[in-house]
C-alpha cells in the first residue's frame, strides 16, 4: 500500500475525530485532561499526523465527545484501515525514501517483529555444534609422527560436507513437518466442525469443505474434458497456483471492553488493602491478570474481523460455547469508578449465560448474521455476556466461508475461555475520584 493510501486513511480518520471534537465544544486541553493524554497528542490525532497503535484512546475520545453508536463503529472502522495502511506502508517501504506515512502514537510501544520460534525436530542434528574434523597428525619434525594419509583426509572432508548438506536438508524438512503437524494437531479435536483457532492462531490451515480430519484444504478438481493433465499443473502445462490455506481474515479481540469508565466491576479474592487502584480501560487486561480478577455480572467482548485480501469472506453465524458453569465466586466485588455519568451503550449482541444453551442474540435494530468482510470492509462485533447467578467460563465461535473453503474460528481470551461470575450478595467496594484507598460501595 503506498504512501498516498496510508495518508488518505489517516486523513479520513482525522476528519471524523475533528468533527466529533468540534461538536463537543471542548478544547484539546480539556479533552486531554480527562483522557490522560497531552493536548499535542490529541491534536496530532485530529489532524492526521499520527495514528494511535491501540484503539482504546480513540474509543474514550469518541465517547467523551458523545459519539452515537453508529459513529463509534465508524471511528473503529476508520482506525482499523488507517492502522493497517500504516503497517503495510512500513513493511513495503522498509525504511526507503519516498514519503512518510502517519506515525504511530509515540506513547504506545510498537509490536516487536515476529521471531522465528519454529522448534527443531528431535532428530534434526544441530549444525551449530557440528565441528570440522581435526587433523591431529604431528608435524613432520617429530620423529614419532606418522606421515598424514591423503586418502583419510579426503574421506574426512567428504564426510563433513555430507553432514553439512544433510543437516541443512533435515532442518528444512523438520520445519515443514513441524508446521504441518502443529496445524493438524490443533484442529484434530474440532475436525467435525472445522478448525478451531484462537486469535493468535489465525494462520492455521482450515479444513476442506467436506470437513475432513486432515485439516488441509482439498485441491480443486481438474477441468472436465482435459485428460492427461498432470497433478499440480494446469491444462497448458503451467504449474498450478497453490491452494489457499489458513483463515482468510485477521482477528482482533478485546476481552475487557467497557461501556464507560465506571461501568465495569470485578470479583477479586483479596482484601481491599491488597487490591491495586482500578485501571483505565486499556490497562484492564494487565490489572485483571495481576489481581486474578473475574468479570462481575457482565463482560463486554469486542471482536474485529478484517479480510486479508481482495477475496470476500462470509461470516455465517456466531455461537456461544460454555466450558463450565458453577456457583458464583464467593469473592469481593470491586468497581472501576464512580460518578462518571451515563455512557453510550453499544450492544451488538447479547448473551444470557444463565440460559441452558446461551446464544448470541442481535440487539434491537441490529442486523443478524450473515455478514461479509474484506480487507477494505471490516466488521466489529460487540458481545455483552451477563449472568445473575452463576460462574461461567465460555468462548465464541464464528462460522465462516470463502469460496469453497469453510471453517470455524474460535474467539477467546488469548487461548483461555472468558470467565464471568455473578456478584449478588458479595461485599462491594468503590474507588472514588481523588481517593487513595477503596471504600464500601454506596448503593444509589
Residue pairs with C-beta under 8 A, 6 or more apart in sequence:
1 85
1 88
1 89
1 92
2 89
2 92
3 89
3 93
3 98
3 99
3 100
3 101
4 99
5 85
5 89
6 82
6 85
6 86
6 88
6 89
6 101
6 102
7 48
7 99
7 101
7 102
8 85
9 78
9 81
9 82
9 84
9 85
9 86
10 48
10 51
10 82
10 85
10 86
10 101
10 102
11 48
12 78
12 81
12 82
13 48
13 51
13 75
13 78
13 79
13 81
13 82
14 45
14 46
14 47
14 48
15 48
16 71
16 74
16 75
16 78
17 45
17 46
17 58
17 61
17 62
17 75
18 46
18 47
20 61
20 62
20 65
20 67
20 71
20 75
21 28
21 31
21 42
21 46
21 61
21 65
23 65
23 66
24 31
24 64
24 65
24 66
26 64
26 65
27 39
28 39
28 40
28 42
28 43
28 46
29 39
31 37
31 39
31 42
31 61
31 64
31 65
32 38
32 39
32 41
32 42
34 64
35 42
35 57
35 60
35 61
35 64
36 280
37 57
37 107
41 50
41 105
41 107
42 61
44 50
45 51
45 52
45 57
45 58
45 61
45 105
48 102
49 102
49 103
50 102
50 103
50 104
50 105
50 106
51 79
51 82
51 83
51 86
51 102
51 103
51 104
51 105
52 58
52 79
52 104
52 105
52 108
53 83
53 104
53 105
53 108
53 109
53 110
53 111
54 105
54 108
54 282
55 76
55 79
55 80
55 254
56 280
56 281
56 282
57 105
57 282
58 75
58 76
58 79
59 72
59 75
59 76
59 281
60 261
60 280
60 281
62 71
62 72
62 75
63 72
63 260
63 343
63 344
66 344
67 75
67 344
68 344
69 344
69 345
69 346
72 344
72 346
73 346
73 380
76 304
76 380
77 378
77 380
80 252
80 304
80 306
80 378
80 380
81 376
81 378
82 102
84 306
84 375
85 101
86 101
86 102
86 103
86 104
89 101
90 101
93 101
104 110
118 175
118 178
118 179
119 178
120 126
120 171
120 174
121 170
121 173
121 174
121 177
121 178
123 170
123 174
124 167
124 170
124 171
124 174
125 163
125 166
125 167
125 170
126 167
127 164
127 167
127 168
127 171
130 160
130 163
130 164
130 167
132 160
133 156
133 157
133 159
133 160
135 148
135 153
137 145
137 146
137 147
137 148
138 144
138 145
139 145
140 147
182 204
183 204
183 205
183 215
183 216
184 214
184 215
184 216
186 195
186 196
186 197
186 201
186 204
186 215
187 194
187 195
187 196
187 197
187 204
187 205
187 207
187 215
188 213
188 215
189 196
190 196
190 408
191 207
191 211
191 212
191 213
191 215
192 211
193 211
193 408
194 206
194 207
194 211
194 399
194 406
194 407
194 408
195 204
195 205
195 206
195 207
195 215
195 247
195 407
195 408
195 409
196 397
196 408
196 409
196 410
197 204
197 247
197 409
197 410
198 410
198 411
198 412
198 414
198 415
199 251
199 252
199 253
199 411
199 412
199 414
200 414
200 415
202 246
202 247
202 249
202 250
202 251
202 409
203 246
203 247
204 215
204 246
204 247
205 215
205 216
205 217
205 245
205 246
206 215
206 217
206 245
206 246
206 247
206 405
206 406
206 407
207 214
207 215
207 216
207 217
207 406
207 407
208 214
208 216
208 217
208 218
208 405
209 218
209 404
209 405
209 406
210 218
212 218
216 245
217 243
217 244
217 245
217 405
218 243
219 243
220 243
220 404
222 229
222 235
223 229
223 235
226 235
229 235
232 239
232 240
233 239
233 240
234 240
244 403
244 405
247 400
247 407
247 409
248 307
248 308
248 309
248 311
248 313
248 400
248 402
248 405
249 305
249 306
249 307
249 308
249 313
249 373
249 400
250 305
250 306
250 307
250 308
251 303
251 304
251 305
251 409
251 411
252 303
252 304
252 306
253 301
253 302
253 303
253 304
253 411
253 412
253 413
254 301
254 302
254 303
255 285
255 299
255 301
255 413
255 414
255 418
256 264
256 281
256 284
256 285
256 288
256 295
256 299
256 300
257 281
257 300
257 301
257 302
257 382
258 264
258 281
258 284
258 300
258 336
259 300
259 343
259 344
259 345
259 346
260 340
260 341
260 342
260 343
260 344
261 280
261 281
261 336
261 337
261 340
261 343
262 335
262 336
262 337
262 338
262 339
262 340
262 341
262 343
263 336
263 340
263 343
264 284
264 295
264 298
264 300
264 335
264 336
265 295
265 296
265 297
265 333
265 334
265 335
265 336
265 423
265 428
266 288
266 291
266 293
266 294
266 295
266 296
266 333
266 334
266 336
267 293
267 294
267 295
267 296
267 329
267 331
267 332
267 333
267 334
267 421
267 423
267 426
268 275
268 291
268 292
268 293
268 294
268 331
268 332
268 334
269 292
269 329
269 331
269 332
270 291
270 292
270 332
271 332
272 332
272 334
272 429
272 437
272 438
273 437
273 438
275 291
275 334
275 429
275 438
276 287
276 290
276 291
277 431
278 287
278 334
278 335
278 336
278 337
278 431
279 286
279 287
279 336
284 336
287 293
293 334
294 329
294 331
294 391
294 419
294 420
294 421
295 418
295 419
295 420
295 421
296 333
296 420
296 421
296 422
296 423
297 386
297 387
297 388
297 420
297 421
297 422
297 423
298 384
298 385
298 386
298 387
298 420
299 384
299 385
299 386
299 418
299 419
299 420
300 382
300 383
300 384
300 385
301 382
301 383
301 384
301 385
301 396
301 411
301 418
302 380
302 381
302 382
302 383
303 380
303 381
303 382
303 383
303 396
303 398
303 411
304 378
304 379
304 380
304 381
305 313
305 315
305 373
305 378
305 379
305 380
305 381
305 398
306 373
306 374
306 375
306 378
306 379
307 313
307 373
307 374
307 375
307 376
307 377
307 378
308 375
309 374
309 375
310 374
310 375
311 374
311 402
311 403
312 372
312 373
312 374
312 402
313 372
313 373
313 374
313 400
313 401
313 402
314 370
314 371
314 372
314 400
314 401
314 402
315 369
315 370
315 371
315 372
315 373
315 379
315 398
315 399
315 400
316 369
316 370
316 399
316 400
316 401
317 369
317 370
317 398
317 399
318 349
318 360
318 369
318 381
318 383
318 396
318 397
318 398
318 399
319 359
319 360
319 396
319 397
319 398
319 399
320 351
320 358
320 359
320 360
320 385
320 394
320 395
320 396
320 397
321 394
321 395
321 396
321 397
322 353
322 358
322 392
322 393
322 394
323 393
323 394
323 395
323 417
324 392
324 393
325 353
325 390
325 391
325 392
325 393
326 390
326 391
327 390
327 391
328 389
328 390
328 391
328 421
328 422
328 423
328 424
328 426
329 391
329 421
330 426
331 421
331 426
332 426
332 427
332 428
332 429
333 423
333 426
333 427
333 428
333 429
333 441
334 428
334 429
334 430
334 431
334 438
335 428
335 429
335 430
335 431
335 441
336 431
337 430
337 431
337 433
338 430
338 431
338 432
338 433
339 432
339 433
346 382
347 363
347 366
347 382
347 384
348 362
348 363
348 366
348 380
348 381
348 382
348 383
349 360
349 361
349 362
349 363
349 366
349 381
349 382
349 383
349 384
350 360
350 361
350 363
350 383
350 384
350 386
351 358
351 359
351 360
351 361
351 383
351 384
351 385
351 386
351 394
352 358
352 361
352 385
352 386
352 387
353 385
353 386
353 387
353 390
353 392
353 394
353 420
354 387
354 388
354 389
354 390
358 385
358 394
360 383
360 396
362 368
371 379
373 379
383 396
385 392
385 394
385 418
385 420
386 420
387 420
387 421
387 422
388 422
388 424
389 422
389 424
390 421
390 422
391 419
391 420
391 421
391 422
392 419
392 420
392 421
393 417
393 418
393 419
394 417
394 418
394 419
394 420
395 410
395 411
395 412
395 413
395 417
395 418
396 410
396 411
396 412
397 408
397 409
397 410
397 411
398 408
398 409
398 411
399 406
399 407
399 408
400 406
400 407
400 408
400 409
401 407
412 418
427 440
428 440
428 441
429 438
429 439
429 440
429 441
430 438
430 439
430 440
430 441
430 442
431 437
431 438
431 439
432 439
